[in-house]
Amino acid sequence: QVQLVESGGDLVQPGGSLRLSCAASGSIFSVNAMGWYRQAPGKERELVARISSGGSTNHADSVKGRFTISRDSAKNAVYLQMNSLKPEDTAVYYCNGEFKATTDHVLRLYWGKGTLVTVSS
């Protein structure tokens, strides 16, 4: 019904920057909040940042001041600008979103398949 596809993951040196993108497609009736999560090897998935339909944001303490989430509601897309990257930011980054599909208008949470960010010299 709704598909999310992330892009932008790469190998980057410490102190570098990356911009992740997530585009939604399919039978979209409406979208509420969207967000980014990450999962490092051997660790649980954790919230990185979230943005409401109205544009309110919250960021994990570990990324405040370095990462910024934004969205383009017209494109059903969400972005994550990551600056001053650290080795501990290495993880698979997943986007998610709360969507109602045109088929049944039921609010569901959808996930992308992830994009790998590696921070290493």
KAZIWO-V246568 format. One record per residue. N is the residue number from 1. RES is the residue in one letter. SS is DSSP state (a for helix, b for strand, c for the rest). D_CENTER is the distance of its C-alpha to the mean C-alpha in whole Angstrom. Layout:
n = {N;N}
res = {RES;RES}
ss = {SS;SS}
d_center = {D_CENTER;D_CENTER}
This chain:
n = {1;2;3;4;5;6;7;8;9;10;11;12;13;14;15;16;17;18;19;20;21;22;23;24;25;26;27;28;29;30;31;32;33;34;35;36;37;38;39;40;41;42;43;44;45;46;47;48;49;50;51;52;53;54;55;56;57;58;59;60;61;62;63;64;65;66;67;68;69;70;71;72;73;74;75;76;77;78;79;80;81;82;83;84;85;86;87;88;89;90;91;92;93;94;95;96;97;98;99;100;101;102;103;104;105;106;107;108;109;110;111;112;113;114;115;116;117;118;119;120;121}
res = {Q;V;Q;L;V;E;S;G;G;D;L;V;Q;P;G;G;S;L;R;L;S;C;A;A;S;G;S;I;F;S;V;N;A;M;G;W;Y;R;Q;A;P;G;K;E;R;E;L;V;A;R;I;S;S;G;G;S;T;N;H;A;D;S;V;K;G;R;F;T;I;S;R;D;S;A;K;N;A;V;Y;L;Q;M;N;S;L;K;P;E;D;T;A;V;Y;Y;C;N;G;E;F;K;A;T;T;D;H;V;L;R;L;Y;W;G;K;G;T;L;V;T;V;S;S}
ss = {c;b;b;b;b;b;b;c;c;c;b;b;c;c;c;c;c;b;b;b;b;b;b;b;b;b;c;b;b;b;b;b;b;b;b;b;b;b;b;c;c;c;c;c;c;b;b;b;b;b;b;c;c;c;c;c;b;b;b;c;c;c;c;c;c;c;b;b;b;b;b;b;a;a;a;c;b;b;b;b;b;b;c;c;c;c;a;a;a;c;b;b;b;b;b;b;b;b;b;b;b;c;c;c;c;c;b;b;b;b;b;c;c;c;b;b;b;b;b;c;c}
d_center = {19;16;14;10;10;8;10;11;11;15;17;18;21;20;20;18;15;12;10;7;7;6;10;11;15;18;20;18;20;18;15;14;11;7;5;3;6;8;12;15;18;20;18;16;12;11;9;8;7;8;10;13;14;17;14;15;12;12;11;13;16;15;13;15;17;15;11;10;8;9;10;13;14;17;15;12;9;7;6;6;10;11;15;17;16;18;19;17;14;14;12;10;7;5;3;6;9;13;15;18;20;23;25;25;23;22;19;17;13;12;9;9;11;9;9;12;12;16;17;21;24}
